[in-house]
């Protein structure tokens, strides 16, 4: 079983070939569905071999295919201060990019 820990959108995700994951929206405009991108590996596990050295990880590429762009569920932010009449209601929907891991190459 080969899997890698990659840095994606400010978080670390455990990925293997064929897995799908939601990452924070890719900057630089909306990526087209079907385009590819590379994720930075932080750790690679290949059976009993664990690779974590930066020099060894520099030659490893984790390739992902962009599936589409989605929005997360809406969250509601409420602020209230007693006796002052201060009330603020705000909402937010985070944008995510859904990707599928296509290859982990050494």
Order of alpha helices (4+ residues) and beta strands (2+ residues): beta-beta-beta-beta-beta-alpha-beta-beta-beta-beta
